[in-house]
């Protein structure tokens, strides 16, 4: 009898109130109700602690933390919008270079051309196209200004360096 009384005092179940017993369902419902009250108690304690913190002057600190979090989120949103705009302008620039000017743009070229705004990007595209077209003209002019081979023999055929030297002594 004393052991049973000691077990009941410590919160242990008695043999007839186990889950297989006749009133096992009632104990489970009571345990769930106690758990819900315990959770509500935790919530009340947390609310009370927050109220005490607000009364003690912790509220400005909490407001400042919220402002910092909002500022960080705003900065992240701004950066993501800037990246989206850069990506869109990069696609637009590649399309213009390919279709209008026949230039297959590499990523390095696009990084050079794309600016913060559409107008500045367009100006940079025109500047790059001008530079590339000037370079193409210079290469074509150098190719067109080649030398004609010299004719060393009297019959009109070109002679090699060795043949010229031999012909000098004949």
Phi, psi and omega per residue, in radians:
X1 nan -0.720 3.132
X2 -1.143 -0.656 3.116
X3 -1.135 -0.692 3.133
X4 -1.157 -0.729 3.131
X5 -1.108 -0.725 3.116
X6 -1.111 -0.704 3.134
X7 -1.165 -0.666 3.132
X8 -1.221 -0.584 3.131
X9 -1.190 -0.573 -3.132
X10 -1.511 0.039 3.072
X11 1.571 0.119 3.121
X12 -1.368 2.622 -3.137
X13 -1.325 2.593 3.056
X14 -1.436 2.810 -3.077
X15 -1.025 -0.546 -3.104
X16 -1.543 0.026 3.095
X17 -1.987 0.351 3.086
X18 -1.238 3.018 -3.068
X19 -1.089 -0.435 3.116
X20 -1.513 -0.076 -3.084
X21 -1.330 3.116 -3.069
X22 -1.218 -0.628 -3.109
X23 -1.885 0.516 -3.131
X24 -1.119 -0.611 3.127
X25 -1.172 -0.641 3.135
X26 -1.180 -0.668 3.098
X27 -1.130 -0.669 3.135
X28 -1.149 -0.716 3.109
X29 -1.146 -0.702 3.116
X30 -1.137 -0.698 3.124
X31 -1.140 -0.703 3.117
X32 -1.137 -0.698 3.116
X33 -1.141 -0.720 3.098
X34 -1.116 -0.658 3.129
X35 -1.161 -0.698 3.126
X36 -1.142 -0.686 3.099
X37 -1.163 -0.688 3.133
X38 -1.113 -0.717 3.106
X39 -1.140 -0.729 3.094
X40 -1.101 -0.661 3.115
X41 -1.112 -0.727 3.088
X42 -1.063 -0.737 3.130
X43 -1.106 -0.779 3.118
X44 -1.081 -0.698 3.111
X45 -1.114 -0.714 3.136
X46 -1.154 -0.711 3.108
X47 -1.138 -0.744 3.132
X48 -1.102 -0.711 3.122
X49 -1.130 -0.686 3.119
X50 -1.160 -0.682 3.117
X51 -1.129 -0.743 3.105
X52 -1.099 -0.702 3.126
X53 -1.130 -0.668 3.123
X54 -1.179 -0.639 3.141
X55 -1.273 -0.493 -3.104
X56 -1.475 -0.062 3.118
X57 1.769 0.194 3.098
X58 -1.381 -0.217 -3.100
X59 -1.093 -0.772 3.102
X60 -1.054 -0.612 3.102
X61 -1.148 -0.745 3.121
X62 -1.141 -0.692 3.109
X63 -1.137 -0.709 3.115
X64 -1.127 -0.693 3.086
X65 -1.088 -0.733 3.101
X66 -1.107 -0.701 3.104
X67 -1.104 -0.731 3.123
X68 -1.127 -0.730 3.112
X69 -1.110 -0.743 3.124
X70 -1.140 -0.686 3.115
X71 -1.128 -0.713 3.114
X72 -1.125 -0.729 3.117
X73 -1.150 -0.714 3.108
X74 -1.090 -0.705 3.119
X75 -1.135 -0.721 3.113
X76 -1.117 -0.722 3.101
X77 -1.101 -0.737 3.124
X78 -1.083 -0.750 3.133
X79 -1.139 -0.714 3.128
X80 -1.154 -0.675 3.078
X81 -1.134 -0.689 3.116
X82 -1.124 -0.714 3.099
X83 -1.129 -0.703 3.121
X84 -1.127 -0.739 3.110
X85 -1.125 -0.735 3.123
X86 -1.082 -0.734 3.126
X87 -1.121 -0.751 3.129
X88 -1.134 -0.780 3.116
X89 -1.151 -0.575 3.107
X90 -1.141 -0.761 3.086
X91 -1.122 -0.712 3.124
X92 -1.106 -0.763 -3.134
X93 -1.144 -0.737 3.118
X94 -1.087 -0.702 3.116
X95 -1.108 -0.799 -3.137
X96 -1.138 -0.786 -3.134
X97 -1.094 -0.689 -3.110
X98 -1.283 -0.875 -3.030
X99 -1.332 -0.768 -3.034
X100 -1.495 -0.518 -2.999
X101 -2.173 -0.070 3.115
X102 1.185 0.532 -3.117
X103 -1.907 2.116 3.057
X104 -1.462 1.827 -3.026
X105 -1.414 2.355 3.012
X106 -1.541 2.982 -3.141
X107 -1.133 -0.604 3.099
X108 -1.122 -0.700 3.105
X109 -1.132 -0.737 -3.137
X110 -1.145 -0.675 3.094
X111 -1.094 -0.611 3.117
X112 -1.245 -0.663 -3.018
X113 -1.435 -0.715 -3.005
X114 -1.268 2.268 3.131
X115 -2.041 -2.913 -3.118
X116 -1.318 -0.436 -3.106
X117 -2.257 2.884 -3.102
X118 -1.187 -0.693 -3.104
X119 -1.132 -0.801 3.138
X120 -1.162 -0.635 3.081
X121 -1.101 -0.769 3.124
X122 -1.093 -0.720 3.105
X123 -1.100 -0.710 3.123
X124 -1.179 -0.637 3.095
X125 -1.076 -0.821 -3.138
X126 -1.090 -0.664 3.119
X127 -1.149 -0.776 3.121
X128 -1.114 -0.750 3.127
X129 -1.094 -0.725 3.081
X130 -1.042 -0.761 3.133
X131 -1.107 -0.795 -3.117
X132 -1.166 -0.677 3.114
X133 -1.182 -0.672 3.059
X134 -1.080 -0.730 3.115
X135 -1.120 -0.714 3.105
X136 -1.096 -0.723 3.121
X137 -1.113 -0.734 3.122
X138 -1.112 -0.712 3.128
X139 -1.161 -0.733 3.115
X140 -1.132 -0.693 3.123
X141 -1.153 -0.705 3.111
X142 -1.147 -0.642 3.121
X143 -1.209 -0.656 -3.132
X144 -1.320 -0.384 -3.114
X145 -1.620 0.544 3.136
X146 -1.244 2.937 -3.129
X147 -1.679 2.581 3.021
X148 -1.515 2.593 -3.131
X149 -1.172 2.510 -3.139
X150 -1.390 2.551 3.113
X151 -1.810 2.115 -3.089
X152 -1.850 -0.480 -3.113
X153 -1.579 2.780 -3.103
X154 -1.327 -0.335 -3.094
X155 -1.525 0.015 3.086
X156 1.709 -0.107 3.122
X157 -1.524 2.619 -3.133
X158 -1.436 2.472 -3.116
X159 -1.922 2.639 3.096
X160 -1.393 3.022 -3.127
X161 -1.086 -0.690 -3.138
X162 -1.187 -0.749 3.137
X163 -1.121 -0.621 3.105
X164 -1.134 -0.743 -3.117
X165 -1.204 -0.643 3.108
X166 -1.191 -0.696 -3.111
X167 -1.171 -0.451 3.139
X168 -1.136 -0.580 -3.079
X169 -1.650 0.003 -3.125
X170 -1.634 nan nan
